[in-house]
């Protein structure tokens, strides 16, 4: 079974930056949209950003626009999320996921599978 694995989380002060990475175990998702989601304690998992299968199009939640950048490298089977100007409200477990269907664009978590195990991002004030 293809797996996704996130890395790069950690503790950072408000205003700082982090780079998250997601590695897929093979080339299976080269035709799938890849997304980043996050889940804070007591809250539902929410969409953060997505990148389409060629990497040519990206889409961001309003909370991420202007601060986060998503990119993918299909040759390396990786997806990254660069996060700048981090705020305490960005604190959450961040997950990467692949769309269930190839060649589709969706922001709903229910349309993504599989998921990585998540990486914790904590932003201190």
N, C-alpha and C positions, 0 to 999 in steps of 0.2 A: 504494500500500500504506500502510495506517495505521501511523504510527510513534509510539513512546513516547520521551520524552526526560526524563532525570532531571537535577536540578541541586540545589545546596545542600550538597554534601559539602565536606569540608575537614579541617583539623587543629584539634583542640580538646584541652584538658587534661581529665584525669579529673575527673568531677563537673560538667562543662560540658554545654551543650546545642547541638543543631543541628536545623535544620528542612530536610528534604528535600522536593523537589517533583517531581512527574511530570506532564508535559503530553502529552496525546494530540492527534494532529493533526486529529481530527474527533470526531463524536459516536458513532462506531461502538460504543464500549464502555459505553454508558450502561446496558445490560442485563447486563453482565458483572461478576463479582467482580473486584476489583483487589487485587493483593497486592504486598507488599514482601518481598524475599528478600535474602540476603547471602552472600558467599563470601569467606572468608579464605584466604590462601595455603596451599596444600596440603590444603585441606579441601573437602568437597562444598558445593554451594549449599544453603542452608537457609532454611526459612520463617521470617519475622519477624512479619508481621501481614497481615491481609486486611480488606477492607470489602466488604459486599455491594452489589448494584447500586443500591439506594435509599439506601445509606449508613446504613440503620437498624440494621445488625448489624456487629459487629467481632469479630475473634478474634486472639489473640496467642500467640506462642510463650512458654513459661515464662520464657525469658530476657528477654523484652520487657515482660511484665506489670508494670504499675505505673510503668513508666518511659517507655514509648513510647505515642504516640497516633496512630492513623491516621484520616484523614478524606478525603472526596471532595466535589467540587463539580461535579455533572454539567453545570451551566449553563456552566461554564468549562472542562470536560474536564480537570480536574486532580485529582490525588490527592496528599496530603501525609503526611509521617511526622515527627511532632515527637518528638525524642529528648532526654530529660532524664537527669541523673545518669549520664552516659556513663562507661563503664569501658574499660580497655585491651582487654579481650576483645571489645568491640564493633567493633574495628578490622576493616574488610572493605570490599569493593566492594559497594555496595547497588544492587539492581536493582528496578525496578517491572515488573509484567507484568499482562496481562489473561488471565482464564480463557478456555480455548479455547471452552467452551460457555457460552452465556448462562444466567442463572438457576440456576447451580450454585455450590456452596460447596466448595472444596477447598484443602488446604494443600500438595499435592504439586507440586513444580516441573514435573513432566512433564505436568501438566494445564494449563499456562499457555503461551500464545503469542499475540501476540508479546512480546518483551522490549525494554526500553530498553538503552542502551549501558553503563549503570552509572555510579555516582559514588563516588569513594573517600572513605571516612571513616576518619580516623586519630585515635586517642585516645591521648594520651601520659600516662604515669604521673607 
